[in-house]
Amino acid sequence: MKKSTKATEVKERIIDVTIALIQTSNGNAAEITTRDIAEKAGVGNGLINYHFQTKENLIAICVQRIIGQVVDGFKPNVGHMQNPQERMTYTASQVFEFLFANPAISRISILGDLSDQSDESNTVKSQKSICDVLGDSMSQADKNLFSFVLVTAIQAAFLANQHGGAMIGYLMDTAESRKTFIVKLVNMLLNGVNTESPAEVSKTYE
């Protein structure tokens, strides 16, 4: 076996073991030690440092894979919903609830995407999923902007809630309160804060 192939296999084994430990710890990566990882993977601590430099880097890679698999498999059941706002409210609520159900790994994934953005990031994949749900209800440019603003707002609200959420104006302690926030957010993005048309609004600032 070539040295590079063996190194890749060891690296992947470390990742697989770490993912398993993250899942069994309910996403609380702080509870996982490099000793735990090394013992489960059958390697020395030195190999973990060699391949990933720090435990934090390894955890971040594993979390992105976990979330990535969830995002790739995310297929909201909205085919029976004719109203775009209804479809989007349901989809956004599903995304929001996942974040709150998996707070530790969700936070790592979001912050990781913010610091290392790419077209293959979980955030961008989520935005593409939103675009798909919108269908032909608006132009591609508008769908791109809508999905960017919606996903960014959802992520920011989740992160802010981790620190009290004073600026949000909505309680996020129950599924019902989170649904209320999503309903308001989607409605604002699709219909505006007031009844004025975009052209009328722009004239007031000329």
Secondary structure, 3 states (H helix, E strand, C coil): CCHHHHHHHHHHHHHHHHHHHHHHCCCCHHHCCHHHHHHHHCCCHHHHHHHHCCHHHHHHHHHHHHHHHHHHCCCCCCCCCCCHHHHHHHHHHHHHHHHHHCHHHHHHHHHHHHHCCCCCCHHHHHHHHHHHHHCCCCCHHHHHHHHHHHHHHHHHHHHHHCCCCCCCCCCCCCHHHHHHHHHHHHHHHHHCCCCCCHHHHHHCCC
